[in-house]
Amino acid sequence: MEGVQTERKKTRMNGFWRDLFHVGLYKRSQGKITRQATFAAIFAVFALAAWRISSTMQVESQVARFGIPTAIVVVGGWLAYRLVNMPMFADFLIAVEAEMGKVTWPTRKELFRGSVVVIVTIVSLGFILVMYDFIWSALLRFLGVGFG
């Protein structure tokens, strides 16, 4: 039984590495927006990391100072590209985009009314909490309980 599980793990890892170095696009026409947004977000993380590394590096060599961040951006871009085209992850993103199409989005008027309700509720609760704090502070000062 252990041999079968080990073999499955090896097969999954081989599939992962094969997918990582595969050049083609998986289901090219499906889930485009979600896949592009996911790619952009992952690439932005790598780009920001490379920028931060280049700005904090304390090396004399210009090759190292700009080469390492450039390598991070290139490798990060490739990983992001491959990730959004791996069958398992791409199918997930395609399903997410399909579900987002089923969502009933509020109209501008409904959004405004809902936002007003939330803001009024938060301000009201804040006012109530300030009043409770004021009342309890006054009561405890009247009873002589010290506040440090």
C-alpha positions in Angstrom: 0.0 0.0 0.0 2.9 2.3 0.8 4.4 1.7 -2.6 1.2 2.8 -4.4 1.0 6.1 -2.4 4.7 6.8 -3.1 4.1 6.1 -6.8 1.1 8.5 -6.8 3.2 11.2 -5.2 5.9 10.7 -7.8 3.4 10.9 -10.6 1.9 14.1 -9.2 5.3 15.7 -8.9 6.3 14.6 -12.4 3.0 16.2 -13.6 3.8 19.4 -11.7 7.3 19.7 -13.2 6.0 18.8 -16.7 3.3 21.5 -16.4 5.9 24.0 -15.0 8.1 23.8 -18.1 5.3 23.3 -20.6 4.9 26.3 -23.0 1.3 26.0 -24.2 -1.8 27.6 -22.9 -4.5 25.5 -21.1 -8.0 26.2 -22.3 -7.0 29.4 -24.0 -10.4 31.0 -24.4 -11.9 30.2 -20.9 -11.5 32.3 -17.8 -9.4 35.0 -19.5 -10.2 37.9 -17.2 -9.7 35.9 -13.9 -6.5 34.4 -15.2 -5.1 37.7 -16.4 -5.9 39.4 -13.1 -4.3 36.5 -11.2 -1.2 36.7 -13.3 -1.0 40.4 -12.8 -1.3 40.1 -9.0 1.3 37.4 -8.8 3.6 39.3 -11.1 3.2 42.5 -9.1 4.2 40.6 -5.9 7.5 39.5 -7.6 8.1 42.9 -9.1 7.6 44.6 -5.8 9.9 42.1 -4.1 12.6 42.7 -6.8 12.2 46.5 -6.4 12.6 46.2 -2.6 15.6 44.0 -3.0 17.3 46.4 -5.5 16.6 49.4 -3.2 18.1 47.7 -0.1 21.0 45.9 -1.6 24.4 47.1 -0.3 26.7 45.8 -3.1 29.2 47.6 -5.3 28.6 45.5 -8.4 26.0 47.0 -10.7 25.6 43.5 -12.3 24.5 42.0 -8.9 22.4 45.1 -7.9 20.3 45.0 -11.1 20.9 41.4 -12.2 19.4 39.7 -9.1 16.1 41.8 -9.2 15.8 41.3 -12.9 16.2 37.5 -12.5 13.5 37.6 -9.8 11.1 39.5 -12.1 11.8 37.1 -15.0 11.5 33.9 -12.9 8.4 35.3 -11.1 6.8 36.2 -14.4 7.4 32.7 -15.7 6.1 31.1 -12.6 3.0 33.3 -12.7 2.4 32.5 -16.3 2.8 28.8 -15.8 0.7 28.8 -12.6 -2.4 30.3 -14.3 -2.0 27.7 -17.1 -1.6 24.6 -14.9 -4.7 22.5 -15.5 -5.8 22.2 -11.8 -5.3 25.9 -11.0 -6.6 27.1 -14.4 -9.8 25.0 -14.0 -10.3 26.6 -10.6 -9.9 30.1 -12.1 -12.3 29.2 -14.9 -14.9 28.1 -12.4 -14.4 31.3 -10.3 -15.1 33.4 -13.4 -18.1 31.4 -14.3 -19.5 31.8 -10.7 -18.8 35.6 -10.8 -21.0 35.7 -13.9 -23.9 34.3 -11.9 -23.7 36.9 -9.2 -26.5 39.5 -9.0 -24.7 42.8 -8.5 -26.6 45.7 -6.9 -27.6 48.7 -8.8 -26.0 52.0 -8.1 -29.0 53.1 -6.1 -29.1 49.9 -4.0 -25.3 50.2 -3.4 -25.7 53.8 -2.2 -28.6 52.9 0.1 -26.8 50.0 1.6 -23.7 52.1 2.2 -25.7 54.8 3.9 -27.2 52.2 6.2 -23.8 50.7 7.1 -22.3 54.2 7.7 -25.2 55.4 9.9 -25.1 52.2 11.9 -21.4 52.5 12.5 -21.6 56.1 13.5 -24.6 55.4 15.8 -22.8 52.5 17.5 -19.7 54.7 17.9 -21.8 57.4 19.5 -23.4 54.8 21.9 -20.0 53.5 22.9 -18.7 57.0 23.6 -21.7 57.7 25.7 -21.3 54.4 27.7 -17.6 55.3 28.2 -18.5 58.8 29.4 -21.2 57.5 31.8 -19.1 54.7 33.3 -16.1 57.1 33.7 -18.3 59.6 35.5 -19.8 56.9 37.7 -16.5 55.4 38.6 -15.0 58.9 39.4 -18.0 59.6 41.6 -17.5 56.4 43.5 -13.8 57.2 43.9 -12.3 54.5 41.8 -9.0 55.8 40.5 -7.8 55.7 36.9 -4.1 55.5 37.4 
